Amino acid sequence: MEFNQNAGVIYLIPTVIAPATINNVITPQIVEIISSVDYYLVENIRTARRYISELKNGYDNLDLPKPISELTFVELSKQTSQEQVSGYLEKIIEGRNAGIISEAGCPGIADPGALAVDHAHKMGIRVVPLVGPSSILLALMASGFSGQSFAFHGYLPIPSDEKIKALKYLEAESHKRKQTQIFMETPYRNEKLLKDILVNLNPSTRLCIAKDITGPDEVIITKTVKEWKSIDISLHKIPAIFMIYVY
């Protein structure tokens, strides 16, 4: 399939996953692209504005095409309808480049930006992913678990009985497929999730917890469930990724 030659390009623009880490994780390519884009589809308008403002303040070579107050931002969320997404992309069909920015990390990965990307492919719009931090991939890289076969499940069910059932299912799947199982939780429920893991999974199952990835308090530890029972780790209100693997 050929791209629509008259259409603009959608750039998938990563942002930070930990505060005050722009200079460590944001590439010159991202700065270059933001220097040329004035139309954004974003998960959170306030966060996106602040991100671009921080980039502007941190890089002398970043010349925005317009003042930040004149850049166009439209919100893209799980509640955005198919019709709204199509409408947002009309400007791109007309030749305007656009950027998609997630609340944190890489857009399109566990992120509503995938809605716009899906439509873009259907409409012949070129999509360009830019290199940046992904908590999911960084955690997997540092876990020691299989990077050949893995599955990301997002958030597990909230009700305790359903969550425990899901955890046992993922443990069985890991054993059956020799597959890394990756999931996460809302930060204020992290410690409850860890407790459920330690109480309900096999003592020999390996568990990796990666918290505050790329941040100053980053900790990534892989131990068996039995070993984790004697480890004191604070996870309350700290972003974290959980992974289990059964050899």
N, C-alpha and C positions, 0 to 999 in steps of 0.2 A: 504493500500500500504506500502511495506517495503522500507526503505531507501537503497540506494546503499552503501553497507558496505565498499566498497573500496574507496569511494569518501570522500573528506574533508567536512568541515562544513562552511557554510556562517554565519558570525556574523553580525548582524545589529547594528552598533556602533553609538550611539548618540554623538553629539557634542554640544557645547554651542550655545545659541541663543542670548547672550549678551556678549560683551567683558569682559575679566578679571573676569569670574565667574566660572572657572574650579573647584576650591576648594569647591564651593557651590553646584554644580549641577552634577558633574561627580562622579560616584560610584566606589568603589574599584574593582568591577567586571570588569568594562571597562578597568581599568589599568591592571588587570590580563590578560585579553584577548589580549590587544595590546602588552603585553610582549611576546606573543607567535605567533603573526601573522606577516608575511612579504609580503603579497600580498593583495592589496586593489583595490576595484572598487569605484571610488569617483566622486562626482559631480564637484569638482574643485580641481585639483592636488595641486596647491599652497596653498589653504586653508587647505587641509588635511595634508600636510607636516608641516605647521605651527602649526596646532592643536597637532599633535604628538610630535613636538618639545617642545611645551609648557607643555605637559604632562610629558615629559622626564625631563624637568627642574623643574617641580613642585612636582614630586614624586620620592623620593630617592629609592623606591623599584621597580621602573620601569626599567627593563633591556630589552632593545629591542633585538630581535633575530639577528639583523644586524644594522649597522650604518644607520641613516635615508637616507643617500645618496644612500644606496644599497637596500632599500625597493622598491618593485615594485608597481607602481601606474598606473592604466589605467582609462581613463575618461569615465564616464557614463552620458550621457545627453539625452535630448529629441530627439536629432538628431542621437543617436546611433542606428544602424540598428539591426534587429533581428539576422542577421548573425554574426555581431560583438559581440553581447551579448553571443551567443552560443560559439563563439571562446574564449571569456574571461573565460567562465565556464569550458572549457576543462581542465585547470590546476587543477580545483577543482575535477573534475571527476577522475583525476589521483591521488588524495589523498592530495592535498594541501589545507589547510584552508585559508579562505579569509575573509576580513572585508569590509563592505559597509559603506561609510561615506558620509553624506549629506553635503551641504553647511552650514546648520545650523539645529539644532534640531535632530529629529528622522528620519532616512532613511526609505523610503517607504511610508511616509506620505506626500502627496503633493510633491513628490520627484521622480526623474527618477530611483532611486534605485528599485522601484517596478518592473521595466522591468526585472532586473536580478533575483529578487525573484520569479517572475512568471515562468521564465525559469527553475530556480532551482527546483521548485515543479514538473515540467514536467519531469525533468531529475533524480528525486529521490534523490536530494541533501537536506540534513537536513539544515533547516534555524533556527537560534537562535536569537530572538530579545533581546536586552539588555535594561535595564531601563535607561531612561534619559529624559531630558526636551523636551516637545512638547508645543509650543506656543498655538496651537489649543486647546488642552485638558486643559492646565493651565488656559487659558482664560475662557473656558466653566465652569470649576470648580468654578471660582471666580465671575461668572456673576449673579448667582441666577436664571438662566433660566433652562429649562428642560434638564436634562442630560439623560433622558429616551428615548427621541426622538429628534435627531438633525441631521443636514446635513451641510457638508462643501462644499462650492462652489468654492473655490479658488479665482481667480481674476474675477471681473465682466467685462463686455465689456467696451472698452475705449470710443467709440463714445457716446456723452452725451445722445442722444435719446434712444439708446440701453441700456445704463446703467440705466436710469430712468425706462425704461420698466422692466428691470431685478429686480430692487429694489421693484417695486410695485408687481411683481409676487412673490417675496420671502415673502413680507408682507402678501399677500393673502394666500400663502402656510402655513405660520406660524399660521395664524388664523384658517385655515381649518384643519390642522393636529395637532395643539397645539405643534408645532415643532420649536426648536431653529434653526435659519438660521445663518450660520457662513460664513464670507467671508473676503477678505483682498484686499489690494491695494499696488501698488508700492509706497514706502514711500514718494516720492516727489509729488504724487497725492493724498495723504491722505486727505488733507484739502479740496480739490475739491470734493472728495467723501462725506465727512461729510456735506458739503454745500448742495449737491444734496439730501442727506438723509433728512436733516432738512427742505428743501423746499418742498419735494414731498411726504413724508410719513405722515401718520395720527398722529396728535399730541399726541394721547394716546399710540401709539406703543412704546414699551420699547427698548432702544438702549444701548448696553454695548460696551464700547471702552476699549481695553486693550493695552497699549503701553509700549514699552521697557520692556517686560516681563522678569523677573529675573535680570534685570539690575538695576543700581543705581537710575534711574529716573522712575522706574516702577509706572504706574498709571492705576488702573482699576476702572471704574465708570459705574454704571448702573442708568439710568434716563429715563424718557419719552422723546420723541422727543421734546415736548413743553418745558420741563425743560432744555434740552440740549441747547436750543436757548439762554439761559442766562448764559451759562458756557463758560469760556475762557480756551481753552486747545490747546496747541501747538503740532501739529502732523507732521510738515514739516520735511521730511527726517528721521523720526523715525519709526521703524517697529511697526506695530499695527495690531490687530485683531478686526474686527467689528462683532457684533451679534445683531440680532433683534428678538423680541419675542412679540407675540400678545396673550394676555390672552383671 
